[in-house]
Amino acid sequence: MSEEPDPERLHALEKRLAKIKGEGPKKGPTHAAAAGLSQGEVAWRMVIELVSGMFIGLSVGYGLDWLFGTLPVFLVIFGLLGFVAGVKVMIRTAADMNKDGAALPPDEGDGRG
């Protein structure tokens, strides 16, 4: 006894409802809050960027030390360079998120309403 609804009528109804509500075309999110990222997810992203920069620096330094037989020299130098590179990437990510968040109205940008 159940009848299938007409897809064309449903589509027309959705159009009318969207017109009444005043919804325009939906755009994708441009920053972390609009994308649904929590502060924890953003923090983990930054931690991963820092740790991966340090890991790459330490790996390159250890590889060069192993190759040349000078164990602590390149390890320390490239470890510090990896740390600096990780911090630089973290700062750039934070600046990008801050720039994208500043483009939104205050009630959407800070999450405090």
C-alpha positions as CSV (number, residue, x, y, z in Angstrom):
1,M,0.0,0.0,0.0
2,S,3.0,2.3,0.2
3,E,3.4,4.5,-2.8
4,E,6.8,5.8,-3.9
5,P,7.0,9.7,-3.9
6,D,7.5,11.4,-7.2
7,P,11.2,12.5,-7.4
8,E,10.4,15.5,-9.5
9,R,7.8,16.8,-7.1
10,L,10.2,16.3,-4.2
11,H,13.0,18.2,-6.0
12,A,10.5,21.0,-6.8
13,L,9.5,21.1,-3.2
14,E,13.1,21.3,-2.0
15,K,13.7,24.2,-4.4
16,R,10.7,26.1,-3.1
17,L,11.7,25.5,0.5
18,A,15.3,26.7,-0.2
19,K,13.9,29.8,-1.9
20,I,11.6,30.6,1.1
21,K,14.4,30.1,3.6
22,G,16.6,32.4,1.5
23,E,19.4,29.9,1.1
24,G,21.8,30.6,-1.7
25,P,24.4,28.2,-3.2
26,K,26.4,26.6,-0.4
27,K,30.1,27.3,-0.3
28,G,32.8,25.1,1.2
29,P,34.4,26.0,4.6
30,T,37.5,28.1,4.4
31,H,38.9,27.8,7.9
32,A,39.2,25.3,10.7
33,A,36.1,26.3,12.6
34,A,33.9,26.3,9.5
35,A,35.4,23.0,8.4
36,G,34.3,21.4,11.6
37,L,37.8,21.0,13.0
38,S,38.0,21.1,16.8
39,Q,40.8,22.9,18.7
40,G,42.2,19.5,19.5
41,E,42.5,18.5,15.9
42,V,44.2,21.8,15.1
43,A,46.6,21.3,18.0
44,W,47.5,17.7,16.9
45,R,48.1,19.0,13.3
46,M,50.6,21.5,14.7
47,V,52.3,18.9,17.0
48,I,52.7,16.5,14.0
49,E,54.2,19.3,11.9
50,L,56.8,20.1,14.6
51,V,57.6,16.4,15.3
52,S,57.9,15.5,11.6
53,G,60.2,18.5,11.0
54,M,62.4,17.4,13.9
55,F,62.4,13.8,12.8
56,I,63.4,14.7,9.2
57,G,66.2,16.9,10.5
58,L,67.5,14.3,13.0
59,S,67.3,11.6,10.3
60,V,69.3,13.7,7.8
61,G,71.9,14.6,10.5
62,Y,72.3,11.0,11.6
63,G,72.7,9.9,8.1
64,L,75.4,12.4,7.4
65,D,77.1,11.6,10.6
66,W,77.0,7.9,9.8
67,L,78.4,8.6,6.3
68,F,81.3,10.8,7.5
69,G,81.9,9.1,10.9
70,T,81.3,12.3,12.9
71,L,78.4,11.2,15.1
72,P,77.2,14.1,17.2
73,V,78.1,17.1,14.9
74,F,75.5,16.9,12.0
75,L,72.9,15.2,14.3
76,V,72.8,18.3,16.5
77,I,73.0,20.8,13.6
78,F,70.2,19.2,11.6
79,G,68.2,18.4,14.7
80,L,68.1,22.2,15.4
81,L,67.4,23.0,11.8
82,G,64.5,20.5,11.8
83,F,63.1,22.1,14.9
84,V,63.3,25.6,13.4
85,A,61.7,24.3,10.2
86,G,58.9,22.7,12.2
87,V,58.2,25.9,14.2
88,K,58.2,27.9,11.0
89,V,55.6,25.5,9.4
90,M,53.5,25.7,12.6
91,I,53.6,29.5,12.5
92,R,52.6,29.6,8.9
93,T,49.7,27.2,9.5
94,A,48.5,29.3,12.5
95,A,48.7,32.5,10.4
96,D,46.7,30.9,7.5
97,M,44.0,29.7,10.0
98,N,43.9,33.2,11.6
99,K,43.6,34.9,8.2
100,D,40.8,32.6,7.1
101,G,39.0,33.1,10.4
102,A,39.3,36.9,10.3
103,A,37.3,36.9,7.0
104,L,34.2,35.5,8.8
105,P,31.8,37.6,10.9
106,P,32.6,37.5,14.7
107,D,29.7,35.2,15.5
108,E,31.1,32.5,13.2
109,G,34.8,33.1,13.6
110,D,35.4,32.6,17.3
111,G,32.8,30.0,18.1
112,R,31.5,32.1,21.1
113,G,28.4,33.2,19.3
